[in-house]
């Protein structure tokens, strides 16, 4: 008599490709490199002046005193509001004008269309540093030095935003636009009611990039502002280092507070940011 | 409702003419189908009627008014597009109501029209859905609903069923036809599908290379095609054509002959009693369709398609004889490709 033994069940281990391990390791190291300064910033904001050079990640005796001091300093609130106002105004302006111009270039056939597009695109080749002098001369000529408008005007419309929106509007089927034309809508209403809702991912990406870019802008606001009332957060925080002996714990507290809106924007709109990066890259 | 007239209508892109001075009168309430292969100018003509393309020459009249310079919205027409063109960010109700966006009607009147159109098209349970949650046929109905609520003088359809599967297409054909019977509005419909043209049209307009080749009722076009192109384009499978000559009063197949002899596959029957015309050849393919079988065979170096009764499936390589009755032979001039009548 023979007995048949059932095959011993084996536990199948998922195979992990060595290439993946390398990629994960590289990503992990990259993540650590990027996050460490942020953790130090936050950690330092919880330290007293005497503990600043104690490089422990978790402070020996964490305190929120720095936050109380910074928030009770009226200047910080003012700079925070300045940054918020400027970033929001520039973002709204970009969302409106970049998409309007992008839509026109994508959906209307007119003489000189390519020339206009190339002219706009060519401004992407010019580094900001080269533009600062003409911007400054313009501002001086028109009396825009040390005004909100002076800080905002160079970014109110961008070539990148126009390009991004044009590429996106090209994916909107012409049938939608023509159907709306037959339904009796004028061109502005078609853009606003039909085309804009169809490019929400691109609009979100543009809004996020513009907001973050303006929130952290330093170079031009530093040049064009002369009074503390008009400082934006990055300029204000840097003045902490200049006007007194460097108070790292205060600077780090201000920086931590300044990071909150960007973190919030990122956490809420992470999906759009990733998509926006992909779109901007792929479409380009 | 309104008549539509095209008078010497020309469309050019640069120096290239794509529509060559066509003339057509569409009666009030008529269902006219433009049919032709891709690039024949049928959609361009429709878009000129809609006002989406500029007219390069000639006139378009809707009613008694020349509309060449009128914006689309002032022509009082509605158009249904191939890709439906219903807005994905709006519900079915909003999409249908969008046809009345610029209408001076009161909100109550607009709501009543939307409800009426939705009821007529069977969309009432779907009114609060978004297009993404609809099937292709439902989306097309929404597009038709948006056109209907405007109560336009004419409907323009630009290949509206192209994106649907065969079964749904057949269903929508009937629905559009019924809708026309109920509303009685003038319809201009563009398709490249001759079955759609035959089943829906009051009148078919056959186009090729920017010219109207023939215009007539489906029966007229099928029974009396004016030229080789129309004869082959209308009818499925296509008409068989063989070079031929007339010898002593009889039409005989002859390579390089001055005539083209046309026989529709449904007139040419395998295994029928001897008819007025008979062809034989070697079977190269058979297509059993259920009610009948299509038999492909070679004769005079050309493939001819004939029909056979359902259960008769000839073997590949066998020789078959097919015959057609008197009156089934269409004759064309080989040089001009114009029709010469039937025998």
Interface residues (C-beta under 8 A of the other chain):
Chain A: X173 X175 X176 X178 X179 X180 X181 X182 X183 X184 X185 X193 X194 X197 X198
Chain B: X50 X51 X52 X71 X72 X73 X77 X78 X79 X81 X82 X83 X84 X85 X87 X88 X89 X98 X99 X101 X102 X103 X146 X150
